[in-house]
Amino acid sequence: LFNQWIVEPANVPVVFEMASVLAGSGDGIDRRKWLSCALVSSSPLSYGESGLRIAREYARRGLPLAICSAPHAGKTAPASPAGCLVVCVAELLAALVWVRALDTKSAVALGNMSAVSNPENGRALSGAPENVLINLGAHQLIRALGYCSGGAGFASDAPDFDLQLGWEKAVSGVLSWAAGCDMLGRAGIISDGFSLEQLVLDNEVLDMLCRVGEGVVVDDEALALEVVKNVGQGGHFLTEDHTVAHARDFWFPEIFSRKNYAQWVAGGKKTVFSVVRYGNVIGSRGSVVPFFKKLLAQGATELPITHPDMTRFMITLQQGV
């Protein structure tokens, strides 16, 4: 399901045209129902005319709609989490009535994109613990209404790739996931902007959570009582067929490091962020240029690129900044 947050109604036909190309035909969009749009409130207790016009076009084709309440506690909603949730539920119910009045077969999901206003300057905060509480409360209320739930998980107010970013994303994202939210947002979001590098890292986290969500299989084969009996006291399981079979089920990261300290130092002390960024930036820690130089020194006549039809453009560190 590809959900869009479109701002201008004039862009809807363009989105439908691009989707038709991907689907192979115009009716492919309507038949497969993989395109949806977000109808976001203009708190308190209202929706913008443009958003309603856009949602109407999606509903006309029977495409799914994601209704999102977006109050700011202390600014466009009461400062208390409970009071903010009152505004949230009222906005969701109002939009539900409007959608059902359109006589559409569109599937509907409900979500919460609330924020907490910073008492110091009024800025909307996404990673505050109160925001997590509001998100979790909205999820419970949406489930009580009988709808799929979406929330702004993996949120942070950190302006840099640091401990604050990781911790705030972990608290908001993991708790939302553990509570059973059907949709989690803000992957790739850092402070007030979007980062492709952070999107890669958040995808790694989501993949890890998917593995945790698979749970633990408990059956005779998994319990391995006979294997434990055969190995006995003081033995090891490294050469057991059972170990070989189940080690393949272990989760392996694509980005996160599992090197020990000595290996990490020998590898250039690369941080997890430098691993996913600046491949085309000359002079950066993640640059591919040293790798290319090494290949040429070894006699390589060709340099690898992502795809044979691609052209790799290199920029300087200053241009990258």
N, C-alpha and C positions, 0 to 999 in steps of 0.2 A: 504494500500500500504506500503510495507516494502522496504525502500530504503537503499542500502548498499554502503559504500565507501570502496571498495576493493583496496588494494595496489599491491598485487602480482597476476599475471594471473594464477599461479598454484593453487590458492585458489578457483577459479571459479567453477571447478567441485565439490569441497567439498561443497560449498554453494548450488549448484544445488542438490546435493545428500541429504543434510539436508532438503532442501525445498520440495523435493519429498516425504520424509517421512511425513512431515507436511501436504502436499496436498493429500497424500494417493496414489499417482502415479506420474510418470514422466511427463505425458501429462497434469496432473492437474495444473502444474506450467504455461504451455503455455496457457491453456484454461482460467484460472482465472485471469492471468495477475496481480498478487498481488506482484510479486517480481520485483524490479527495481534496477538500479545502477546509481551512480553519476559519470559523466565524468567531472573532474575538471581541469581547465586550469593550465598550468605552465607559468604564466605571466613573461614577456610580450609576447602576441601574439603567443602562442604555446601550444601544448598539449604533454604530455609524451607518449612514445611508449607503456609503460605498460598499461596506462589508456585507450588508443585507442584499444589495444588488448582485454582488459576486456569488454569494451563497445561493441565491435564487436560480442563477444560471446552472450551478452544479445540481441543485435539486430538480430542475427541469429535466435533466438527463438521468435522474435517478442515481447520481453518484453519491458516495458517502460524504457525510459532513462531520466535522469535529468542532463542537461548540465549546469555547473556552472562556472562562471568566478570568478577568485580569485586574482585580482591585489592588490598590496599594494601601496596606494597613497604615493608618495614621494620616492618610492623604485623601484617598478616594473611597475609603472604608474605615470603620472604627479601628482604633489601634489595637484592641484586644483580638487575639486569634479567633475567639468565638464570634465576636461581632463581625470580623472580616468574613468568616464562613457564612454568616447570615446573608451578606451581600452576594457572596459567591453563589449560593444556592438559589437565591432569588433571580439572579441574572441567568443562570442555567435553565431554570424552569420557564422563564419568560421566552427564551429563545426556543425551547422545546415546543411551546404552544405555537409560536410563529411558524416553525418548520412544519408541524403537523397540519397547520391551516393551509399549507401550500398543496395539499393533496399529492404528496410525493411518496415514492417507495424508498427513498434514500435511507440507508442505514445511518444511525447517529451514534457518535461517541461523545462523552463529556470529559472536559478537562479543566485543570486549574493552572493559571499562570500568574498567581498572585505574587506580590513583592511586599517587602517591609520598608517603610520610609525611614531613612537615616535621620534621627532626631537632630543631628548636627547641621545638616544642609538640605534635607528633604530628598536626597538621591534615593532612587529605588534600589534596594538591596535584594539579591537573589540567594545569597549563601548564608543568611542569618539563621540561627537555630529556630527562631519563631516562624520563619518561612517554611522550614521543614515540617514543623507542627501543623501549619495551615495546609500544606500539601497532603500530609497524611490524613488529616481530618476530612479534607475534600474528597480524597479517595474513598474513605469509608462511607461518606454521604452519597457519593455517586453510585457505589455498589448497592447501597440500600435502595436507590431509585431503580436499580436493575439495568444499569448501563455499563459499557466498557469505560475504563477510567484511564485518563492520561494525566501526567504531571510533569513539572519542570525539574526533573531529577538532574544530577550532575551539574548543579549550579554552583557558581563561585563569584565572589566579588574581587578576587585577587587580580592585580594588574600585571603580574609576571608569573613565569613558570617556576613556582616555588612550593614550599611545604603548605602554605595557606591554600593554594590552588588545589593541591592533591587532597588535603584533608577535607575542605568544604565540599568538593565534588564527591568524595567518598561518603561523607555523612549523608548528604542529600540524595545521592544516587543509590547507594546500597540500601538505605532504609526504605526508599520508595520501591525499589526492586523487591526487597524482602516482604513489603506489605502487599505485594501482588499487583502493582500498577501495570496495566496492559500496555501502556505506551510511555516511554521516557524521552524527554526532550533535552535540549541544550548540549548535546554532544558537539564538541568542537568550539563551544563558546568559552571565551575568557574575558572577564570584566565586561567592557562595553563593545567588544568586537568578536570576530570569528577567526579561528586559527586552523589551518589545514593540519598543522603538526599536532595540535591538541585533538583534532578529530581522529587522527590515527591512534593516539594514545587512549582516547576514550573508547575507541573500537576494541582495543586490546582488553580494557577493563570489562566491557560488555561481554566479550568472548569468554573471559574468565568466569563471569557471573552465570553465563549460560551453562558452563560446566558444573558449577555448584548447584544450579537448578536441576540438573539431571538426578541429583540425589545419590543414594547408596543402594546398590542391588544386594539383596540378601536372599540367597538360595544356597543349595548344597554346594554348587560349583564355586560360588564366590566365598563361602565360608571356609572352604579348603581344609576341612578337618583332617582328611587323609594326608594331605601335603604336610601339615603341621606334625602329624604323627610320624611320618616317614623321616622328616628332617630331625626331629627330636631335640633334646636339650643340647645347647651349645653349638648347633649347626648353623648353616646359612641357606638362604633361599635363592641365591644368585643363579644357580644352574638349573633350577626347577622349570619345567615346561609351563607351569602355572604362572610363574613370574614373568616369563617371556610373553605369554599371552596377555596378561593384564597390564604390563608396563606400556603396551601400545595404547591403552586407554588413558594414560596420564595426559594432562593438559600441558602443551608446550607453547611458550610465548613466541611471538614473531618479533616483538620489539623489546620487551623487558629482559634485563640481563640476569643470568644465573651464574656469572663468574665469581670466583672468590676474589679477595682483595688483590692478591698478587697478580692474578690473571687480568684484572681490571686495569691495574697500573701498567702492565706490559702492553695492554691494548690501547694505551693512550688516554686513559681516564675519561672515556667518553660518557657523558651523561645520557640519560634516556631521551632527553629532548634533542641533543645533538645528533642522535642516531636517525631521527626522522626529519631533520630540517636541513636546508641550505645546500642540497646536493649540487646545485648549479651556481653557487656563490663562491667565487675565487677568494681564497684566504680565510674562509670560515672553517670551523672545526668539523663540519659535516660535508665539506667539499669533496667532490669526486675527483678533483684534479690530481691530488697525490696518487690516487689509485690508477688514474690514467697514465701518469708518468711511470709508475712501476710497471705497468703492462708494456709500455713502449720500450722501457729499458730491457725487458725480457724478450724483445723481438716481435711483439704483437704488431700486426699490420692493420687491424681494425679495432675500434673501441666500441664497447657495448652501449646501447641505448635502450629505452623502454620498449620501443616497437620499431621495426624496420622502416615504417613510413613516417617516423617522427624525426624532427630536427631538434637537436639539443642546443639551446641558447645559453651562453655563459654570461654572468654579470659580475661586477666587482662587489666587494663587501660594502662599499659606500652606496652603490646603487641599490643593494639589497636592503640597507637601512632606510 
